[in-house]
Amino acid sequence: MRACATIAPGLRPVVHRELERNGFTPVDDALDNAGWTTFTVDGPLDLADAIGRLRTLHRLGLVLAAGSLDPDDPWDGLDALVDEIDVDPWFAEGPFAVRGHRTGDHEFTSMELAARVGDRLHDHLATELGTRPPVDLEAPDAIVRVHVDDAGHTRLWLDLAGQAGLHRRSYRDYDHPAGMKASLAAALLELADHRARGPFADPMAGGGTLVTEAVGRALGLSPMRLRGDELLAWHAPALAEHQANLGAPEAFVDREQAPAFVLGDHAPNHVEGAQRNLEAAGVADLVDTYAGDARQLPDHVDDAELVATNPPYGIRSGEAPLADTYRDLIDAGLASLADDGRIGLLTPKADLVHRIADERGLTVAEDETVKHGRLTIHLLVVDRG
Ligand SMILES: C[S@@+](CC[C@H](N)C(=O)[O-])C[C@H]1O[C@@H](n2cnc3c(N)ncnc32)[C@H](O)[C@@H]1O
């Protein structure tokens, strides 16, 4: 059985690390491009585990059927793929919806694609279930997605993430104007191999996404634990059975033994917002917060395992040049780290980080990229080499 997932474009090497750490095996798939990954699962329990554990995915689904169609005339082939779908045990009598997606140029639209699969699936469900489930495009119990690329590679999949992607965590009470996706924060922690062996700090924390994800990862808190009711997954009969067994990630440390987690930002309103998010996530008691410049970090933490942050990408008038801000940040990070500690950065300004690392005799141990609109964002891990 194959699971597929949508991911931040380019993040596949980091997502694969997380998959493998959690016992899943990534596989090559013709349709996979930068924004996808595919892995094998043994059955519904594995899917429930994946939903409960994995922090770097956007949408997770079950591959229902896949094949290679004529990109100019896919219709008969598409009907045949729909007829292959093993309806039991994934569909019940509840309403379903089909959404169409394409990459590349085609003679047909995504809407036409969805309509064709929807009609055929309606008939197929009626035959297999003995009843005709309604279509509800607004509030379906099951979302089937059909994706065709420019070479005609086609995948039909049951989206188990629900209306909102898995990266939309429930703790986002305060939305920082430059808030990062939780999946990217999780990816930076994965790349840095954060294991809560010592303190963690984010000195430019904004709404606190990185710290919240770091505490969740350290304690093995499921990223979905506050979202159970919203998940469409539980409407898939095969998964409803396993709801009580929703997987929990590996914990690196017990709550009672957790090291210090420290969050700072020079804007007090962001610190207050981050505190709200930490409370919503149920981890505020584990995090020390302060309002102050990143240069003050060594006053708040020492012997850190990881200092990770998402610094500003540009400067406002009256602020120090960006290079000075990054130099000060890296120096404050170094002064707060244990000897084998590391600095994690999420920024498009990778050249600047490499330059400062060279100046300071540091090693850039990891440098992965992800596309974010027109920006290429780097996930960097710097250590003393
Ligand atoms: C890109 S945002 C971080 C957003 C955060 N990752 C999130 O998901 O909400 C950068 C943050 O750095 C803060 N900042 C900028 N310069 C700073 C400095 N010198 N010291 C401390 N914080 C600073 C800003 O107030 C802003 O909240």
The ligand as an SDF file (V2000), in Angstrom:
LIG
                    3D

 27 29  0  0  0  0  0  0  0  0999 V2000
   10.8680   36.4540   10.3930 C   0  0  0  0  0  0  0  0  0  0  0  0
   10.2900   36.9270   11.9590 S   0  0  0  0  0  0  0  0  0  0  0  0
   10.2050   35.4060   12.8390 C   0  0  0  0  0  0  0  0  0  0  0  0
    8.8600   34.7360   12.6660 C   0  0  0  0  0  0  0  0  0  0  0  0
    8.7370   33.4380   13.4160 C   0  0  0  0  0  0  0  0  0  0  0  0
    9.6210   32.4300   12.8630 N   0  0  0  0  0  0  0  0  0  0  0  0
    7.2780   32.9210   13.4200 C   0  0  0  0  0  0  0  0  0  0  0  0
    7.0050   31.8470   12.8670 O   0  0  0  0  0  0  0  0  0  0  0  0
    6.4090   33.5920   13.9500 O   0  0  0  0  0  0  0  0  0  0  0  0
   11.7210   37.6920   12.6500 C   0  0  0  0  0  0  0  0  0  0  0  0
   11.5180   38.2220   14.0570 C   0  0  0  0  0  0  0  0  0  0  0  0
   12.7700   38.7450   14.4940 O   0  0  0  0  0  0  0  0  0  0  0  0
   12.5350   39.8520   15.3400 C   0  0  0  0  0  0  0  0  0  0  0  0
   13.8070   40.6330   15.3670 N   0  0  0  0  0  0  0  0  0  0  0  0
   14.3440   41.3430   14.3430 C   0  0  0  0  0  0  0  0  0  0  0  0
   15.5360   41.8610   14.7370 N   0  0  0  0  0  0  0  0  0  0  0  0
   15.7350   41.4500   16.0150 C   0  0  0  0  0  0  0  0  0  0  0  0
   16.7860   41.6190   16.9600 C   0  0  0  0  0  0  0  0  0  0  0  0
   17.8800   42.3440   16.6710 N   0  0  0  0  0  0  0  0  0  0  0  0
   16.6640   41.0220   18.1710 N   0  0  0  0  0  0  0  0  0  0  0  0
   15.5680   40.2890   18.4870 C   0  0  0  0  0  0  0  0  0  0  0  0
   14.5320   40.1120   17.6450 N   0  0  0  0  0  0  0  0  0  0  0  0
   14.6270   40.6630   16.4220 C   0  0  0  0  0  0  0  0  0  0  0  0
   11.3340   40.5370   14.7280 C   0  0  0  0  0  0  0  0  0  0  0  0
   10.6280   41.3100   15.7010 O   0  0  0  0  0  0  0  0  0  0  0  0
   10.5200   39.3650   14.1900 C   0  0  0  0  0  0  0  0  0  0  0  0
    9.5140   38.9970   15.1020 O   0  0  0  0  0  0  0  0  0  0  0  0
  1  2  1  0
  2  3  1  0
  2 10  1  0
  3  4  1  0
  4  5  1  0
  5  6  1  0
  5  7  1  0
  7  8  2  0
  7  9  1  0
 10 11  1  0
 11 12  1  0
 11 26  1  0
 12 13  1  0
 13 14  1  0
 13 24  1  0
 14 15  1  0
 14 23  1  0
 15 16  2  0
 16 17  1  0
 17 18  1  0
 17 23  2  0
 18 19  1  0
 18 20  2  0
 20 21  1  0
 21 22  2  0
 22 23  1  0
 24 25  1  0
 24 26  1  0
 26 27  1  0
M  CHG  2   2   1   9  -1
M  END
$$$$
